[in-house]
Every structure is written in C-alpha cells, then in structure tokens.
Amino acid sequence: MCQFFSCVSNGQGNLFYFDWKMRKKLLKSNPEHYEPDSHTSVAHKFNLNGDKVNKYEYNPLTKEFIVDQINIKDDRALVKRKLDNMDWKTIIEPLIVKPIINPLTDVKEKKVTKKDINNLKKWSSVRDSVGAFVGDSVGVFVGASVGDSVGVFVGVFVGASVGDSVWDSVWASVGDSVWDSVGASVEDSVWDSVGAYISSFFDIKYEYDFKPSIELWERGFVPSFDGKIWRLHQGKDAKIVFKIEK
C-alpha cells in the first residue's frame, strides 16, 4: 500500500506527484476515493504509463526513503536529493516538517525551572479541559482545519511517524521509572503528552493550548500523572526530577 509521500519519476530525476492544490481539488471532486499517494493515481494524473515510471515513497519527518519499483533508468540518487530538499508546504500546506525529538534521549538534561513547573500546572489544567484523549482532540482539529479526508490522511501519517519514533522507548522508560508505585495508571497521561507533541507538526489553530506540554517535551521533560501526583521525568532512565500534587 502506498504511503504519504508517494511520487513517480521519469528516470531522469523529474518528479510527478500531487501538490497541495491538486490534493484539495481531488478531495472536493472525489472525497470517497481520495488517493493522492497512490502511484497509479499519480501516473494517471500525469498521463504516464505506470509500467514505465519509477515509484518512490518518502517520509519527510524521518527521512525514510523507499524505492518501491524501478522500471526504467535508476534515478534514485537524484530523486532522494530532491525529496530531502522539498518544500513540504507545497504538498501539505499546514504540515510543519522538523526533526522528531525523543525528550529522554535527544535533549541534554537540565534543572527544573519555575517556568517548567508553571507549564506542568498549565498542562494539568488543559488536560482536564480536553476531557478525552488529547490525540483524538488534535485529530478533530486537524481534520476540521485541513479538510476531513486530507486531515485524517496526514494526521495518521504524522501520528504514526511520531508514535513509532518515540512512544515505545518513552513509555518503556517512564513505565519502568514508576512501575513499583503506580504502574500502568500513568500511561494515558504520557500518551497525552505524545498527542500534544503531535499537534506541533501542524500550523493550525487549536481550541486548546498544547504549548505547555510541547515546551516541556522539547526541554527534555515527560509529564506523568497517576490521578493524584504529577511527575516530571528526565533522561534515558526517565528518572523523576519533580513531583507535585494535583
């Protein structure tokens, strides 16, 4: 199955794909069969023979480059160079392409500041206001702002990219750090932090302010909550560096 982002080439490094305008037009004209990242759809759109093009897939967040099929002259080096330097706003206008941060391994450890504590308090309040899994809330806003089918499509892509990159390692570390005392009861709060971080990959206006959680994440802190106590975790072992009662 083709993934975002898919394109085809003519064997000379020239790329063919659906840009933002084409995606919106396709969504409007054929919402039930929205497949802008199908190699077949791309070839059909540009009147190309699907058996006489090279087919590629690329993840702009992880830089993963997949050679799906080489049918003519191998131009993968040229194609990858172009994709590495693509202006992704021309493909999905609200998408923010940036490196995915694992707060426990990618950020140098630092002391907890008053601003960090205030952000934790603000995040507690925001999470109470959302009243549901934060990732679901983010998905609703992305769908409404970008267009339901486009939003769901790219929202799943970003969510999967971020989740696959950080969730397992972050939760494993935090879970080990608190397991003896509170165990799995904090899992939802950690996943909500991931959901808030996912929101930072879209340049759209949300009903809720996820910035407090995002700032904590990018400073190397992962919040967890067991129903009574909020904690901040830091470092590869997710050691607890701050506690506060709700």
ABEGO torsion letter per residue (X at the ends): XBBOBBBBBAGAGBBBBBBAAAAAAAAAABAABBBAABAAAAAAAAGBBAAABBBBBBBAAAGBBBBABBABBBAAAAAAAAAAABBAAAABAABBBBBBBBAAAABBBBBBBAAAAAAAAAAAAAAAAAGBBAAAAAAAAAAAAAEAAAAAAAAAAAAAAAAAAAAAAAAAAAAAAAAAAAEAAAAAAAAAAAAAAAAAABBBBBABBAAAAAAAAAAGBBBBBAGABBBBBBEAAGBBABBBBX
